[in-house]
Amino acid sequence: MSVSHTLLALLESGPRHGYDLKRAYDEQFGHGRPVAYGQVYSTLSRLLKGGMVEVAGVESGDGPERKRYTITDAGVTDVEKWLRTPESPEPYLQNTLYTKVVLALLSGRSATDLLDVQRSEHLKVMRELTRRKVDGDLADRLICDHALFHLEADLRWLELTAARLDELAEAVR
């Protein structure tokens, strides 16, 4: 995910301090992976240099000065362009798992064992995501569904590959 575009888009609702942006980011998108304060402030620094944001005010207090940032017209244009640009589908044509299966076959190791272990890992993660989904809000459910659909596709590939191992072994030897 583009942290810079996400922070820019969050600024469209009005000026915010860096810690406010971090909190908003984490509430909406940080599910299990919050953005680091350092990343927020380094991103804001780059956006400031790039003319995408500007300082809307500086507040003094007991601690360091706190800057409030606001999005510029150039920032709004950049967010609009980013939102209209489709994400590239990830075809995974150079898949690490496929590479491991082929190398296992070439080395005489058990590709079946490799696929079984991978299937177990996928199922474990799917169970965790399903539990999280049951207890989660709508955002959690949608994020978990996205991940689960990808894992289901991986499981289908694992099953197909297991069924074709003899054929694959012939092809790679």
ABEGO torsion letter per residue (X at the ends): XBAAAAAAAAAAAEBBBAAAAAAAAAAAAABGBBBBAAAAAAAAAAAAAAGABBBAEBBBBABBBBBBBBBBAAAAAAAAAAAABBBBBBAGABBAAAAAAAAAAAAGBBAAAAAAAAAAAAAAAAAAAAAAAAABBAAAAAAAAAAAAAAAAAAAAAAAAAAAAAAAAAAAX
